[in-house]
Structures are given as C-alpha cells and as structure tokens.
C-alpha cells in the first residue's frame, strides 16, 4: 500500500516492532478520530519504548482513496509524522479488508466499517484484536489497553505510564 506521503509501505518492514494497526475512514469525524487518539495515547504511555512501536492506519473509505485524503486526515488530527496511514487501489483495499475480516460498506451515503484495532507482535503474529465502538470518555482507557498489550510484547515489558485504574469500584448503597 501507499502511505500519506506517497511512499510504498509493507507491513513486513516493521518486523521487530509491535504494530498497532487500525482501519480508519479518512473522512470520518466520529469514531475514527477517537481511535487514532487512543493509538497516540498508547504510544505516549510507553515513553522511550515507543520507538519499538509503529502505528499504522489502513484506509477504510472506498470513496476517498487518494494519498491527499490520507494526508489531510493525518494533518487534521496531528498524526502526519506519528503514523503510516495507508491506501491503495480499491481492489487492493478490498483484498486487505477481506484478509483482516473488516467489513466496509456504504449505506445512505455514509461509510460503515468494522471498528477493529489489531496489535501485532514483533514477529508479525496477531497478539490481540480489539473490536469496540469508541466514546470520548473511553479514549484514554483504550490507549492504556493498547499500551499494556504492546508492553507485554516488548523486551523487558516496559512500564505503561498511566494514572488509570481498572480496580473494582465499591458499590454505593441506597443510603
């Protein structure tokens, strides 16, 4: 595929790194920006170990497949140099979507796609798949989950810098 700078990119180029890969609609203004924010948060939470993590987006918009579309989205969301956002011909994208079992459809002029984030280990194996709808309140939590998964795949399991806790919350009585 081709990135937001018009350069060819192969996932194999990132062997030895943890790859966080998401399918992103380059014209989306709802869920996709939240997913990209969670990806950036995850990388930031890993500190110096983030050098061993590569963020990758694959275009999930069959109507906006030009490099310019990806560059515009990347600039708008402050991601231009923080990730590789990939596109290709529509037949090539369809092949990629199918190989990752990501559904993409146009319904009432809106793009709908599977909201999937893949965490791929340094040897190219799938470590974890997250399929979830994002909300503004959950962006940082999703970032923490992605960072924890990436950390578990990195040498030395670097610490995840986050203040969030998933400890059980005590119930509140009617009193």
C-alpha positions as CSV (number, residue, x, y, z in Angstrom):
1,X,0.0,0.0,0.0
2,X,1.0,3.7,-0.1
3,X,1.3,6.0,2.8
4,X,0.2,9.6,3.4
5,X,3.5,10.8,1.7
6,X,3.0,8.7,-1.4
7,X,5.7,6.1,-0.3
8,X,5.1,2.4,-0.7
9,X,4.9,0.5,2.7
10,X,4.8,-3.2,3.5
11,X,3.8,-4.5,7.0
12,X,6.9,-6.7,6.8
13,X,9.0,-3.6,7.1
14,X,8.0,-3.4,10.7
15,X,9.2,-6.8,11.8
16,X,10.9,-6.4,15.2
17,X,8.4,-3.8,16.2
18,X,5.0,-4.0,17.8
19,X,2.5,-2.7,15.3
20,X,-0.8,-1.2,16.3
21,X,-3.0,-1.3,13.2
22,X,-6.5,0.2,12.8
23,X,-8.9,0.6,9.9
24,X,-9.7,4.3,9.6
25,X,-12.1,6.1,7.3
26,X,-10.2,9.1,6.0
27,X,-13.3,11.3,6.1
28,X,-14.7,10.1,9.4
29,X,-15.5,12.7,12.1
30,X,-16.8,10.4,14.8
31,X,-15.3,7.1,15.8
32,X,-12.1,7.1,13.7
33,X,-10.5,10.2,15.3
34,X,-11.1,8.7,18.7
35,X,-9.4,5.5,17.6
36,X,-6.4,7.5,16.3
37,X,-6.2,9.5,19.5
38,X,-6.2,6.2,21.5
39,X,-3.3,4.9,19.4
40,X,-1.3,8.1,20.0
41,X,-2.1,7.9,23.7
42,X,-0.9,4.3,23.8
43,X,2.4,5.2,22.2
44,X,2.9,8.1,24.6
45,X,2.3,5.9,27.6
46,X,5.2,3.7,26.6
47,X,7.8,6.5,26.9
48,X,11.2,5.6,25.4
49,X,9.9,2.1,24.5
50,X,7.6,3.8,22.0
51,X,10.4,3.7,19.5
52,X,9.7,0.0,19.2
53,X,6.0,0.6,18.4
54,X,4.7,1.5,14.9
55,X,1.2,3.0,14.4
56,X,-0.5,2.1,11.2
57,X,-3.8,3.1,9.8
58,X,-5.4,1.4,6.7
59,X,-7.9,3.4,4.8
60,X,-11.5,2.1,5.2
61,X,-13.2,4.6,2.9
62,X,-13.9,3.2,-0.6
63,X,-14.7,6.7,-1.9
64,X,-11.6,8.6,-0.6
65,X,-8.6,6.6,-1.5
66,X,-6.2,9.3,-2.7
67,X,-2.9,10.0,-0.9
68,X,-4.2,13.6,-0.5
69,X,-7.2,12.2,1.5
70,X,-4.9,10.5,4.0
71,X,-2.5,13.4,4.2
72,X,-5.4,15.7,5.0
73,X,-6.8,13.4,7.7
74,X,-3.3,13.0,9.2
75,X,-2.7,16.7,9.3
76,X,-6.1,17.5,10.8
77,X,-5.6,15.1,13.6
78,X,-1.9,15.9,14.3
79,X,-0.8,12.5,13.1
80,X,1.1,13.4,9.9
81,X,4.5,12.2,11.2
82,X,3.2,9.9,14.0
83,X,2.0,7.0,11.9
84,X,1.8,5.5,8.5
85,X,-1.7,5.8,7.0
86,X,-2.1,3.5,4.1
87,X,-4.2,3.4,0.9
88,X,-4.2,1.7,-2.4
89,X,-6.5,0.9,-5.4
90,X,-10.0,0.0,-4.4
91,X,-9.4,-3.7,-5.5
92,X,-6.3,-3.8,-3.3
93,X,-8.0,-2.2,-0.3
94,X,-10.9,-4.7,-0.7
95,X,-8.4,-7.5,-0.6
96,X,-6.8,-6.1,2.6
97,X,-10.2,-5.6,4.2
98,X,-11.2,-9.2,3.4
99,X,-7.9,-10.6,4.7
100,X,-8.5,-8.9,8.0
101,X,-12.2,-9.7,8.1
102,X,-13.1,-6.0,8.2
103,X,-16.5,-5.2,6.7
104,X,-16.7,-1.9,4.7
105,X,-20.0,-0.7,3.2
106,X,-21.7,2.5,2.0
107,X,-25.1,2.9,3.5
108,X,-27.2,6.1,2.8
109,X,-24.0,7.8,1.6
110,X,-22.3,7.1,4.9
111,X,-19.2,4.8,5.2
112,X,-19.7,2.0,7.8
113,X,-16.8,-0.3,8.7
114,X,-15.7,-2.7,11.4
115,X,-14.1,-0.7,14.1
116,X,-11.1,-3.0,14.6
117,X,-7.6,-2.4,16.2
118,X,-5.0,-5.1,15.8
119,X,-1.9,-5.4,18.0
120,X,0.7,-7.3,16.0
121,X,3.8,-8.7,17.7
122,X,7.4,-8.2,16.6
123,X,7.4,-11.5,14.7
124,X,4.3,-10.5,12.7
125,X,1.8,-12.5,14.7
126,X,-1.6,-11.2,15.8
127,X,-1.4,-10.7,19.6
128,X,-4.7,-9.0,20.2
129,X,-7.8,-7.8,18.4
130,X,-10.0,-5.1,19.8
131,X,-13.4,-4.6,18.2
132,X,-15.2,-1.8,20.0
133,X,-17.1,1.4,19.5
134,X,-15.2,4.3,20.9
135,X,-16.6,7.1,23.0
136,X,-14.9,10.3,24.1
137,X,-14.8,9.1,27.7
138,X,-13.0,5.8,26.7
139,X,-10.2,7.1,24.5
140,X,-7.6,7.2,27.3
141,X,-8.7,3.8,28.6
142,X,-8.4,2.3,25.1
143,X,-5.0,3.9,24.8
144,X,-4.0,2.2,28.1
145,X,-5.2,-1.2,27.0
146,X,-3.2,-0.8,23.7
147,X,-0.1,0.3,25.6
148,X,-0.4,-2.6,28.1
149,X,-0.7,-5.1,25.2
150,X,2.3,-3.5,23.4
151,X,4.3,-3.5,26.6
152,X,3.7,-7.2,27.1
153,X,5.2,-7.9,23.6
154,X,8.3,-5.7,24.1
155,X,11.6,-6.8,25.6
156,X,11.7,-6.1,29.4
157,X,8.0,-5.3,29.4
158,X,8.5,-1.5,29.8
159,X,6.2,0.2,32.3
160,X,3.0,1.9,31.0
161,X,2.7,5.4,32.3
162,X,-0.9,5.9,33.0
163,X,-2.9,7.0,36.0
164,X,-6.0,4.9,35.2
165,X,-7.0,2.0,37.3
166,X,-9.3,-0.9,36.5
167,X,-9.7,-1.9,40.1
168,X,-13.2,-2.8,41.1
169,X,-15.3,0.1,42.2
170,X,-17.1,-0.3,45.5
171,X,-20.9,-0.3,45.3
172,X,-23.0,2.6,46.6
173,X,-25.8,1.7,48.9
174,X,-29.2,3.3,48.8
175,X,-28.3,5.3,51.9
